[in-house]
């Protein structure tokens, strides 16, 4: 097992009716900005619950944060905070709203161009506003980690940053808030969480038995729960298991002491930036191809994955590896998420622009070994057509 430093200060308030407990965790004299995406928080009553919990505190709203939160929109929130002297943030939404809130929290104190938070991947973040979250879409795990991904539309750039300064102080996880989600968003959440686990689990063995078994359990839970959720979106236990699995997939626990990959994510970000696909859609496309093309460097873990997650024990090593990759692709398809670029009208002619973006953003040595070059990324994209 590799050396590691694990830190996670986020308090989790899990279960039905937990929104009311916000009152115990936001300072009584706070001047609060509630950040949201579209109108769902208003129409489904979640915003009213949040405001009731905030009681007599001063509250303003900011809505319109996109599914891929944009720098341009978020800087409007920063301006509102500065103009009205707001000092506490509350994200009500899914991973995009929470990611956007993280950026806003840090950008309020940015010196110079706030975009440098992204170009330095958070290295220049010295201070951030405190905030909490009310999760309405389980997927990204952003409610219990210190990372965010932000898009700058003017540059077609989608970059990430991390900083311990932007951990949520608390997150409300009420599974009933996911009952009204469209099928597409539920399916995306399952695929997103699954790929988060895979990026930390399917690398190479380092003797981390606890992390491996934990990751395998999360994957099996998603395989079991995902298809059932599409048929029964109002099942509390199914929603609860997805919500907690998605949180645990990226709260730092299964990634402590093990190597991680993230090449699938980095390529996927560029597909989203240029073509507007949902984040999970890009992951479903790239991951199976990435596993197939890098099967030699991932051989030991692929065989472990085949046996422990998919119960594949018969056949040669190559046959077992191929079967596991096929089952992964089939699982994504069973969640109604397509696994080919061509399904989204992306062709071979679009690949040079994607590679140019990867190069522009320094994504030229990706993966757990730093050996995913632009040439390999090209092959991944071409094979994913």
C-alpha positions, 0 to 999 in steps of 0.5 A: 500500500502506498503512503497517504494523507487522508483528510475529509472534514465534511459532515453528512446529514443522511436521510429523509427530512434532514434538510431541516437540520441545516438550521443547526449548521449555518451560523445564525448571523450568516448572509446566505446565497443559495446557488441552484441550477434550473427551476427544479429546486423551486418546483419540487419544494426543496427550495422552500424547505431550505428557506424554512430551515434557514429561518430568519437568516438573510437569504439571496438566490442565484440560479442558472448554473449549467450542467457543465458549470461555466466560468462566465455564469459563476463570476456573476455569482461572485459579483453578487456576493461582493456587492451584497456582502454575502458570507455563506453559500448553500448549494442546492442541486447536483454535482454541477451546482456543487462544483460551481459553488466550490469555484465561487467560494474560492473566486471571491478571494482570488487575486487577479484573474479567477480563472487561474484557480483552474489553470493552477488546478487550485494551487493558488487557493488560499481562502474560500467562503464556507458553504454547505450542500443539499444534494438532489442528484447523486453522481459526482461525489462532489458533496464530500470532496475538495474537487471541481470541474469548471468550463470556460465557454469562451475558450472551450476549456473544461479544467479541474481544481482541488483544494482543501479550502473548498470541502463542504462544511456539511452535506444533506443527503436526502434520497427522496430528493432524487425521486423526480429526476429524469431517467437520463440523469439517474442513469448518468449518475450510476455511470459517473459513480461507476467510472469514479470507482474504476479510475481509482481501482483498476490500475495495478495492485499495491496490496491495498486489500481494504481499498480493493474490497471496498471498491469492488463492493461499490461496483457490485452495488451499482451493478445491482442497483442501477437497472432497478432504479430505472424501473423503480425511481421512487424506491427509497432504499434504491435511491439511498444506496445509489446516493451513498455509493456515489458519495463514497466513490469519490470522497477520498477513501477508496483512493487513499494509498492506491494509484489512480488513473483519470485518463478517461476523465481527462479525455472525456472533459474535452469531448464535453467541452467541444461537443456538449455531451453529458459528463457520464456519456463521455465516460461510458464511451471512453472507459471500455476502450481505454481498458481494452487498449491498456490491458497489458499495463492493467492485466492483474487488476483486470483479471481481479475485476473479472473474477471479483466483480463479474464472477468470471472464472472460466477461460484463458486470461485474455478471454476473461479480460475481454469478457469483463470489458464487454460486461462493462460496456453492456452494463452502461448500455443497459443503463441507456447510456450509449458507448460509441462516439458515433451515437452522438454524431462524432466522427473521425474528422472531429478527433484532431480538434479533441487532441489539440485541446488535450495538448493545449491543456497539458494532458499529454502524459495521462494515466497511472503510469503517465504513459497515455500519450497523445498518440494513445489518446488518438487511438482511444478516440478512433477506436471509440467511434 
